[in-house]
Amino acid sequence: MLLSASPALKPVLIKFPLVLALLGGAQWLQAQVYSASFSDSQWSAHSGPFACSLNHKIPGFGSARFTRNANAAEFLELLHTSQAFPGGAVRIETMPPTWRSDISPLVLGQAQSVGGEPLKITANIAAIKGALEQGTNVVASSTQISSDGTSLRVALAARNFGPASGQYRQCIEGLIPYTFDQLSRTVINYASNADDLNAAAKSQLDKIVRYTKADPRVLGILIDAHSDKLATPEAGEVVTQRQAELVASYLIDKGVDAGTITIRWHGDKFPIANNMNKAGQAKNRRVTVRLENASTRQEMDKKIAAIKLAEQKAAEKTVGQSSASNSSLPSTLEQLEQMVEQQDLTSGR
């Protein structure tokens, strides 16, 4: 029988038979049991675009929290404010209500406690939530006995779990399934003479729009357009300006602040593939869309400063020494392209 903590938030001290393989049999032991009472049991859901949580206060102990982050596995934590689980194994099992004598406790698994730290449970999360959904309490029991001969049991009360769990599920369904790193550099290829964005490009840009609106840490969007080899440099500039503007216009139409967008066009100055064949030309016809946050801007500022210092040193050298000073500048077109696209400059060329 599971007993609740008293209104004074003190753990209930009870005796019950506990079978421990390590001790070789059943013994009568004292246990500190923490649980919300039937009348006080509450669950609350907290929602966001990148993380969802489902929280439960456990008087005298602390709280329990289910958490699901975008692109990460769900887990359950038991967060103590007073007594923590001692180091060692912790058994997770169901504890049916006293009026359900037809249901026996069911072991759901085991977690490993690091003494003094919150208990993190990563296995059988669906089974734990399923038991709570069905009105069955879930108990975490330490298999380690303290020096005073007591063990620790912490219960998750099932009452009022359902409504908050529904909100939690809705939040999980709406989590943004991609990260800043996954979108921080997106390459969009376009067909020769294209005068509109294709479906694939719009799909990629829609992800950027959704993420940018949800993450306030995104400070800006840099758009750099490149072409394959055309008849004249001027033709390449016209084409790339058009492609850069198409991308920017799409983002703005979808609600992205125009003031956060920087566009540049480079014609055919920075090829990344051989322009002598169609496959290479297709790779060179591209628009790079990059997201900026405080960290990426700091990195870019350092690179810009290095470029400016190298240019300053080169200017100070004589014409005869200029070739030696150029060793500090990018040595390949690909490296040059990376530096060009990593500068936060004003719009245009």
C-alpha positions as CSV (number, residue, x, y, z in Angstrom):
1,M,0.0,0.0,0.0
2,L,1.4,3.4,-1.0
3,L,1.0,6.1,1.6
4,S,1.0,9.8,0.8
5,A,3.2,12.4,2.4
6,S,1.6,14.3,5.3
7,P,0.4,17.9,4.9
8,A,3.5,19.0,6.7
9,L,5.5,17.7,3.8
10,K,7.2,15.1,5.9
11,P,7.9,11.6,4.4
12,V,5.8,8.7,5.6
13,L,7.9,6.1,7.4
14,I,6.5,2.6,6.9
15,K,7.6,-1.0,7.2
16,F,7.1,-3.4,4.3
17,P,8.7,-6.5,3.0
18,L,11.2,-5.7,0.3
19,V,13.0,-8.4,-1.7
20,L,16.5,-7.5,-2.6
21,A,18.6,-9.9,-4.5
22,L,21.8,-8.3,-3.2
23,L,20.7,-9.0,0.4
24,G,19.7,-12.5,-0.4
25,G,16.0,-12.5,0.6
26,A,13.0,-10.7,2.1
27,Q,13.6,-8.4,5.0
28,W,11.4,-5.9,6.9
29,L,12.7,-2.5,6.1
30,Q,11.7,1.0,6.7
31,A,11.0,3.2,3.7
32,Q,10.6,6.9,3.2
33,V,7.7,7.3,0.7
34,Y,7.0,10.6,-1.0
35,S,3.8,11.1,-3.0
36,A,1.2,13.7,-3.7
37,S,-2.1,13.0,-2.0
38,F,-5.2,12.1,-4.0
39,S,-6.6,15.6,-3.5
40,D,-3.3,17.5,-4.2
41,S,-2.1,15.5,-7.2
42,Q,-1.6,17.9,-10.1
43,W,0.2,17.8,-13.5
44,S,1.0,20.8,-15.7
45,A,2.2,21.0,-19.3
46,H,4.6,23.6,-20.6
47,S,5.0,24.1,-24.4
48,G,7.5,25.7,-26.7
49,P,8.6,25.3,-30.3
50,F,11.8,23.5,-29.3
51,A,10.9,21.7,-26.0
52,C,7.9,20.3,-24.1
53,S,7.7,19.3,-20.5
54,L,5.1,17.7,-18.3
55,N,5.6,18.5,-14.6
56,H,4.3,17.0,-11.3
57,K,5.0,18.3,-7.8
58,I,5.8,15.7,-5.2
59,P,5.5,17.2,-1.7
60,G,8.5,16.8,0.6
61,F,10.7,15.5,-2.3
62,G,10.6,17.9,-5.2
63,S,9.1,17.2,-8.6
64,A,8.9,14.8,-11.6
65,R,9.3,16.1,-15.1
66,F,8.8,14.4,-18.5
67,T,10.8,16.3,-21.2
68,R,11.0,16.1,-24.9
69,N,13.3,18.4,-26.9
70,A,13.4,18.8,-30.6
71,N,15.5,16.0,-32.3
72,A,16.1,14.3,-29.0
73,A,14.7,11.3,-27.1
74,E,12.1,11.8,-24.3
75,F,13.2,11.3,-20.7
76,L,11.9,11.5,-17.2
77,E,13.7,13.2,-14.3
78,L,13.0,13.0,-10.6
79,L,14.3,16.4,-9.3
80,H,14.8,16.5,-5.5
81,T,14.8,19.6,-3.3
82,S,15.6,17.6,-0.1
83,Q,16.6,14.0,-0.1
84,A,18.2,12.6,-3.2
85,F,18.3,9.0,-4.4
86,P,21.5,7.3,-3.3
87,G,23.8,5.9,-5.9
88,G,22.9,2.6,-7.4
89,A,19.9,0.9,-9.1
90,V,16.4,2.3,-8.8
91,R,13.5,0.0,-9.7
92,I,10.6,1.5,-11.6
93,E,7.2,-0.2,-11.1
94,T,3.5,0.4,-11.2
95,M,1.5,0.6,-8.0
96,P,-2.2,0.0,-8.6
97,P,-4.8,1.8,-6.4
98,T,-5.8,-0.1,-3.3
99,W,-9.3,-0.7,-4.7
100,R,-7.9,-2.5,-7.7
101,S,-7.0,-5.8,-6.0
102,D,-7.3,-7.5,-9.4
103,I,-4.1,-5.8,-10.7
104,S,-0.7,-6.7,-9.5
105,P,2.3,-4.3,-9.4
106,L,4.3,-4.5,-12.6
107,V,8.1,-3.8,-12.9
108,L,8.7,-1.4,-15.8
109,G,12.4,-1.3,-15.7
110,Q,15.4,0.0,-13.8
111,A,17.3,3.3,-13.7
112,Q,20.8,4.0,-12.4
113,S,21.2,6.8,-9.9
114,V,24.3,8.9,-9.5
115,G,24.2,9.7,-5.8
116,G,23.1,13.3,-5.0
117,E,22.0,14.0,-8.6
118,P,18.5,14.1,-10.1
119,L,17.4,10.7,-11.2
120,K,17.2,10.5,-15.0
121,I,15.1,7.8,-16.6
122,T,15.4,7.1,-20.3
123,A,14.0,3.6,-20.8
124,N,10.3,2.5,-21.0
125,I,9.0,6.1,-21.0
126,A,6.0,5.1,-23.0
127,A,5.1,2.3,-20.6
128,I,5.4,4.7,-17.6
129,K,3.1,7.3,-19.3
130,G,0.7,4.5,-20.3
131,A,0.4,3.3,-16.7
132,L,-0.4,6.9,-15.6
133,E,-2.9,7.3,-18.4
134,Q,-4.7,4.2,-17.1
135,G,-4.9,5.6,-13.6
136,T,-2.0,3.6,-12.1
137,N,0.6,5.2,-10.0
138,V,4.3,4.7,-10.8
139,V,6.9,4.3,-8.1
140,A,10.7,4.6,-8.2
141,S,12.3,2.6,-5.4
142,S,15.9,2.7,-4.4
143,T,17.5,-0.7,-4.0
144,Q,20.2,0.8,-1.7
145,I,19.7,1.0,2.0
146,S,20.9,4.1,3.9
147,S,23.0,4.0,7.0
148,D,19.9,4.4,9.2
149,G,18.3,1.3,7.6
150,T,15.7,3.1,5.4
151,S,15.1,3.1,1.7
152,L,13.7,5.8,-0.6
153,R,10.5,5.5,-2.7
154,V,9.1,8.3,-4.8
155,A,5.7,8.0,-6.5
156,L,4.2,9.6,-9.5
157,A,0.4,10.0,-8.8
158,A,-1.9,9.2,-11.7
159,R,-4.7,11.6,-10.7
160,N,-5.1,14.5,-13.2
161,F,-2.4,13.1,-15.4
162,G,-4.7,12.8,-18.5
163,P,-5.6,16.4,-19.4
164,A,-2.0,17.7,-19.0
165,S,-0.7,14.7,-20.9
166,G,-2.9,15.6,-23.8
167,Q,-1.5,19.1,-23.9
168,Y,2.0,17.6,-23.7
169,R,1.3,15.4,-26.7
170,Q,0.1,18.3,-28.8
171,C,3.3,20.2,-28.0
172,I,5.4,17.3,-29.1
173,E,3.5,17.0,-32.4
174,G,4.3,20.7,-33.0
175,L,8.0,20.6,-32.2
176,I,10.3,22.0,-34.9
177,P,12.1,19.0,-36.2
178,Y,15.4,20.7,-37.2
179,T,18.1,22.6,-35.4
180,F,20.0,25.8,-36.1
181,D,23.1,23.8,-37.2
182,Q,21.0,21.9,-39.7
183,L,19.7,25.1,-41.3
184,S,22.6,27.5,-40.7
185,R,23.9,26.9,-44.2
186,T,21.3,26.0,-46.8
187,V,22.2,25.7,-50.5
188,I,19.4,26.2,-53.1
189,N,20.2,25.3,-56.8
190,Y,18.3,26.8,-59.6
191,A,17.8,26.0,-63.3
192,S,19.3,27.9,-66.1
193,N,17.1,31.0,-67.0
194,A,14.8,30.2,-64.0
195,D,12.5,33.2,-63.3
196,D,10.8,31.7,-60.2
197,L,11.7,29.4,-57.3
198,N,11.0,25.7,-57.7
199,A,9.1,23.6,-55.2
200,A,12.2,22.2,-53.7
201,A,13.6,25.6,-53.0
202,K,10.3,26.8,-51.5
203,S,10.3,23.8,-49.2
204,Q,13.8,24.5,-48.0
205,L,12.9,28.2,-47.4
206,D,9.8,27.3,-45.5
207,K,11.9,25.5,-43.0
208,I,14.0,28.6,-42.6
209,V,11.0,30.8,-42.1
210,R,9.5,28.5,-39.5
211,Y,12.7,28.3,-37.6
212,T,13.6,32.0,-37.8
213,K,10.2,33.0,-36.4
214,A,10.5,30.6,-33.5
215,D,14.1,31.3,-32.5
216,P,14.8,34.8,-31.3
217,R,18.5,34.1,-31.3
218,V,18.5,34.3,-35.1
219,L,19.9,37.8,-35.7
220,G,20.1,37.8,-39.5
221,I,19.9,36.0,-42.8
222,L,22.7,36.2,-45.4
223,I,21.8,35.4,-49.1
224,D,24.6,34.9,-51.6
225,A,23.8,34.0,-55.2
226,H,26.2,32.5,-57.8
227,S,26.0,31.5,-61.4
228,D,27.7,29.2,-63.8
229,K,29.9,30.6,-66.6
230,L,27.9,32.9,-68.8
231,A,28.7,34.9,-72.0
232,T,29.8,38.0,-70.0
233,P,30.4,38.9,-66.4
234,E,27.6,41.4,-66.6
235,A,25.2,38.6,-67.6
236,G,26.2,36.6,-64.5
237,E,25.6,39.5,-62.2
238,V,22.1,40.1,-63.6
239,V,21.2,36.5,-63.2
240,T,22.5,36.2,-59.6
241,Q,21.0,39.5,-58.5
242,R,17.6,38.1,-59.8
243,Q,18.0,34.8,-57.9
244,A,19.1,36.6,-54.7
245,E,16.1,38.9,-54.9
246,L,13.7,36.0,-55.5
247,V,14.9,34.2,-52.3
248,A,14.7,37.4,-50.3
249,S,11.2,38.3,-51.6
250,Y,9.9,34.8,-50.7
251,L,11.2,35.0,-47.2
252,I,9.7,38.5,-46.7
253,D,6.4,37.5,-48.2
254,K,6.3,34.7,-45.6
255,G,6.8,37.1,-42.7
256,V,10.5,37.4,-42.2
257,D,11.6,40.9,-41.3
258,A,13.3,42.5,-44.3
259,G,15.7,44.4,-42.0
260,T,17.3,41.1,-41.0
261,I,18.1,40.0,-44.6
262,T,21.3,40.8,-46.4
263,I,21.6,39.9,-50.1
264,R,24.6,39.8,-52.4
265,W,25.3,38.5,-55.9
266,H,28.6,37.3,-57.3
267,G,28.0,36.2,-60.9
268,D,30.4,33.4,-61.8
269,K,33.3,34.6,-59.7
270,F,33.3,31.7,-57.3
271,P,32.6,28.4,-59.0
272,I,32.7,25.2,-56.8
273,A,32.6,22.8,-59.8
274,N,33.8,22.5,-63.4
275,N,31.9,24.8,-65.7
276,M,32.9,22.7,-68.7
277,N,30.1,20.1,-68.1
278,K,26.4,20.3,-67.2
279,A,26.8,18.6,-63.9
280,G,29.4,21.2,-62.8
281,Q,27.3,24.1,-64.2
282,A,24.2,22.9,-62.2
283,K,26.3,22.9,-58.9
284,N,27.6,26.4,-59.6
285,R,24.0,27.8,-60.1
286,R,23.3,28.2,-56.4
287,V,22.0,30.5,-53.7
288,T,23.5,30.1,-50.3
289,V,21.2,31.1,-47.4
290,R,22.8,31.3,-44.0
291,L,21.5,32.1,-40.5
292,E,23.4,34.3,-38.1
293,N,23.3,34.2,-34.4
294,A,25.6,35.8,-31.8
295,S,28.1,32.9,-32.0
296,T,28.4,32.9,-35.8
297,R,28.7,36.7,-36.0
298,Q,31.5,36.6,-33.5
299,E,33.3,34.0,-35.7
300,M,32.7,36.1,-38.8
301,D,34.0,39.2,-37.2
302,K,37.3,37.4,-36.4
303,K,37.6,36.2,-40.0
304,I,36.9,39.6,-41.4
305,A,39.5,41.2,-39.1
306,A,42.0,38.6,-40.3
307,I,41.2,39.4,-43.9
308,K,41.5,43.1,-43.3
309,L,44.8,42.7,-41.5
310,A,46.2,40.5,-44.4
311,E,45.1,43.2,-46.9
312,Q,46.7,45.9,-44.8
313,K,50.0,44.0,-44.6
314,A,49.9,43.3,-48.4
315,A,49.4,47.0,-49.1
316,E,52.4,47.9,-47.0
317,K,54.7,45.6,-49.0
318,T,56.5,46.6,-52.1
319,V,55.3,45.3,-55.5
320,G,58.2,42.8,-55.5
321,Q,57.2,41.4,-52.1
322,S,53.4,41.3,-52.8
323,S,53.5,37.6,-53.9
324,A,55.0,36.6,-50.5
325,S,52.4,38.5,-48.5
326,N,49.6,36.8,-50.5
327,S,50.4,33.6,-48.6
328,S,48.2,34.9,-45.8
329,L,45.2,35.3,-48.2
330,P,42.9,32.4,-49.3
331,S,44.8,30.1,-51.7
332,T,41.9,28.5,-53.5
333,L,38.6,29.7,-55.0
334,E,36.7,27.5,-52.6
335,Q,38.4,29.1,-49.6
336,L,37.8,32.6,-51.0
337,E,34.1,31.8,-51.5
338,Q,33.8,30.7,-47.9
339,M,35.4,33.9,-46.7
340,V,33.2,36.0,-49.0
341,E,30.0,34.3,-47.8
342,Q,31.1,34.7,-44.2
343,Q,31.3,38.4,-44.2
344,D,28.3,40.4,-42.9
345,L,28.5,43.2,-45.5
346,T,25.9,45.5,-46.8
347,S,23.6,44.4,-49.6
348,G,24.9,44.2,-53.2
349,R,28.2,43.2,-54.7
